Amino acid sequence: MKFSHYDDGVELSLGNAPPVWIHGSIIILVTALTFPIWYKFSSRGFATASVVAIGIVLSIFIHEAAHAWAAIKLGHRVVLIRLHVRGGETLWETNRYSRRDDYLVTFAGPLANLCAGIIGLVLYYVFLPDPVSVGTDQLWHRPPPTSRPFIFAAIFWLSNFNLVLTVINLLPAYPLDGGHILHNVLETRYGIHRALFWTGLAGTILAVISKLIFVVSIMGGVVIWSPPNFQVNYNAMQAGRQKWPRRVT
């Protein structure tokens, strides 16, 4: 495995696998998302948060690795996988682009998170130890019930995180997978300018709503990750509007 450092991040490369670049800002993301777990500063909370923090990075990597795997299987070349505070992206190139391949590569990421979330919940409910039930006549013979092991709390949290990540990535907004899909559908039927405008408009509305949720979540003491990006979607909407073909009367 080779390591290299640039642009405040570390790139890892192994054999013929696509290189993975991890920006230092991802620490901010995992710290904020795990805040509801560790904010009481208990040993159990820190143990759970540590596992969840690693799991968050792995969940984002699984998403991007699925994009990369699909692209490679379809005969394209993956240049780089990037992980950062906004999530991640997979950069790939090809000499024979097709909409079909683009859709398959795009859907691979959310599908991977959906599978990870379902598998995690199945493991959680199958292997979670049953709490010890204590009757009044057994109080002096058996220990009281204990809380679930912290590793199960982490698995449950990460399973739900992957399911939420699936939904978020399918939102029709830039630069999410759902926005990419919507853009391609609209561009095929109505052209690139209308695709930019309508996808940007949907993304701008969702960005405003998500930022309101973010503010409310902070006031409630729980940090909720809130993509999509407002500026990116607003700029796309404006670009599409300015270049929208106008009818001359």
Buried (B, 14 or more C-beta within 10 A) or exposed (E): EEEEEEEEBBBBBEEEBBBBBBBEEBEEBBEBBBBBBBEEEEEBBBBBBBBBBEBBBBBBBBBBBBBBBBBBEBEBEBBBBBBBBBBBBBBBEBEEEEEEBBBBBBBBBBBBBBBBBBEBBEBBEEEBEEEEEEEEEEEEEEEEEEEEBBEBBBBBBBBBBBBBBBEBBBBBBBBBBBBBBBBBBBBEEEBBBBBBBBBBBBBBBBBEEBEEEBEEBEEEEEBBBBBBBBEBBBBBBBBBBEBEEEEEE
